[in-house]
């Protein structure tokens, strides 16, 4: 019989932090329901780039774009014109999460001074930056938009969400490349545990499928170049992987202290049980050998959650589909979990969403919330050839149904930033 999981709150008397709402905008769906059904069905979000004309001068001409996005369903037209796409994603995802949580259904009962917003982004409003840079070169400084700065700065998404609902608690952004929104969720958890807030809207947003970003990542040889088959280009842990596929989107989670959630009768989806972070201190872009920094982040998350490796059933891997990341993450998991690594499902939903950079950690934390709640693990699609060095169970080309009491999600960023979150099924 599996032993019950001891939460971090029970283990050390800390405040327990639970998830009461989630919102998602992804390349496979513009809300939680459509994103989740798309992931479970193994639907690829890859396709030719439509955001700009990616001609033959571009070595990479495909990405995982969000499709049919209509911010006007949530925002007025003036607000849409004055916000970058990344902030629009964050606002729409936050609206979904806040509504799902029931947080503002009784406005007089909510202490808005105790509700904060923490939304990370690796790049911020890069599309706005590129557009205004062209204006500067072609038309001169007098023609720069007065909204340029508040449209491109990465923290503006959190600012918009706080103003939308009047949330006056802690409000800022985390920027740590592809670990940005995992840091946001973990730091939001800490703010609640330390008594700085009762509720945090935490997540991340990214909209970086632009000429400059595609060219930059392509020239550093980070992207897949399978222009002829964009739907199958993201193939984490496969022997033929050749780079990641750039994605975009957002996710936010409503985090609350258990006491606050119970007091208002909220529906509890899962518990954020552990947060581990580390630095590789090794290289600008390459992971440390054998995933040394990743090992440290996973060990710290397990310790913070008060669980053993044997208590974990699923890892949503960083799993970018790059040769070095997938190998070193596999080695790190083996080092941390030992013999238990063989019974884990180690999946990568980036095979479908692409790599959403600063939004990835929050999207994957939301996915883990759904996994522990429903006992369904999305497949890792596009498997074609076994890599002898990547020999764990990656749920290649198959959905898995099993009880998941604890899930980990890994996020690693350029600069050597590593974050692991432990998401646990809620137990009274």
Secondary structure, 3 states (H helix, E strand, C coil): CCCCCCCHHHHHCCCCEEEEEEEEEECCECCHHHHHHHHHCCCCCEEECCCCCCCCCCCCCEEECCCCCCHHHCCCHHHHHCCCHHHHHHHHHHHHHHHHHCCCCCHHHCCHHHEEEEEECCCCCHHHHHHHHHHHHHHCHHHCCCCHHHHHCCCHHHHHHHHHHCCCCCEECCCCHHHHHHHHHHHHHHHHHCCCCCEEEEEEEECCCCHHHHHHHHHCCCECCCHHHHHHCCCCCECCCCCECEECEEEEEEEEEHHHHHHCCCCCCEEEEEEEEEECCCCCCCCCHHHHHHHHHHHHHHHHHCCCHHHCCEEECCCCCCHHHHHHHHHHHHHHHHHHHHHCEEECCHHHHCECHHHHHHHHHHHHHHHHHHCEECCECCCCCECCCCCCECCECCCEECCCCEEEEEEEECCCEEEEEEEECCCC
